[in-house]
């Protein structure tokens, strides 16, 4: 008998909740300027396109200004004015790495840093020589 009351209360409360929900058309689309979209209205990078450099784990095409042009996609229901579809290009921040591997640099720094091997690897021979001659700036550098 108690179970019947519980089932009735659950059904009654779900009917009340359903009456308070506003219904909106599902297939509505809006044409917007995709460069002004807020977070949550687009997804960068576009998951359908591989845009990550596997060696550096940064966006492909990262420049010295720490910016990369990345293909993004707007959420369903938004169409970009520029491209007339859901895809658009956005500048995203990245870390310009010169193409050097972070893992290799870290290992060289930890094990051979006092001899300047990490600086030589990164293309800074003057700093590498200074670290080599001073044993890592007296084990501080």
N, C-alpha and C positions, 0 to 999 in steps of 0.2 A: 504494500500500500504506500509506503514511504517512497519507493522507487517511482510510482506513478506521479506523485507530486513533484518530484525532482525533474522528471521528464517534462511535465507540463510547464514548470517554471523556466526551464531551458528553452523550450519552444516559444513561449510567450516573450521572453527577453530577446530572442533572435528576431522575432517579428517586429518588435519595437525598434531594434537597431537597424533593421533593413529599411524601415520607413524614414529614418533620419539620413540615409545616404542619398546624396544627389547623383543623378545619372547624367553623364556627359557623353556626347558622341565620341565614338572610338576612332573613327577614320579621319579626324580633322588634322590638317597640316598647316603649318605657318611658315612663311618665307621670312627669314631673318638675316641679319648681318652676323655671320658666324665668328668674326673676330671679336665680337662683344659678348659672346656667350659666357655664362658663369660656370664655375665648377659644378659638375653633376649634369650639365646639359650637353656635354661632349665627352669623348673618350680619346685620350692621347697616350701613346701612339695607337693608331688603328690596329687592332689585334689581328686583322686579316693579312697585314703586311709586315714582314720582318724588317725592322728598322734599327736593330741593335747590333753594334759591332761586337762579335764574339771575343775578340782579343782584348778590347778595352772596356767592355760593358757600358759603353756610352752610345748616344745616338749617332748614326752614321752622318757624316758631313759636319761634325762639330768644328767650329772655327776658333781662332785665338780669342775672339770676343766672348767665348763661352756661350754661344748660341747655335742652335741647329734647327733647320726647317724640318718639321715632322708632319706626316700625314695624320690627320685626325678625322673622327667621324662624329656627327651630331646624333643625338638620341632620336628615336622614332617620333615622327610628327613635326620635325624641324627640317626645313630645306634651306640651304645656303643661297644667298643672292648671287654670290660670286661664281659658284660652280653649277648652280641649278640642280644639285643633288645633295646628299648628306655628307659628302667628304669635303674637306678643306685643309689648307696648310697653315700651321701655326708655328711661331718661333718659340722654342722651349730651351730652358737653361741646361747646360751640360758642362762637364769638366774636360777641357781640352787636354789630351794626354800625349800628343805627339806620336801616338801609335805605340808607346812603350807599355809593357805589361806591368800591372800593379803588383802582381804576385812576385814576379822576378825582382822588381825593385825592392820590395819589402824583404825578401830573403837576402839579397845582397846587402841591404842596409843593416840587417840584424847580425849577419855572420861576418861580413867583410867591410862594414861601414867605417871602422877605424882606419882602414887603408884606402878609403875613398872610392871603392869599387862601384858603389851605387851612383856616385856623381859622374864617374867615367861612363857608366852605362847610359845615364840620362843625357849625356852630351855636354857636360860641364867639366872639361878637363882642368881648368884652373882651380875650381873648388876641389876636384878630386886630388890634384897634386898638393894643395894646401892641407887637406885632411891626411894625406899619406905622409907628408913631411912632419906633421905635428901629432901623429897618431890620433887622429880624430879630434884635434884641438884639445889635446890632453884629456881624452876620454869624455869630453863634454859634448862634442859635436857628433 
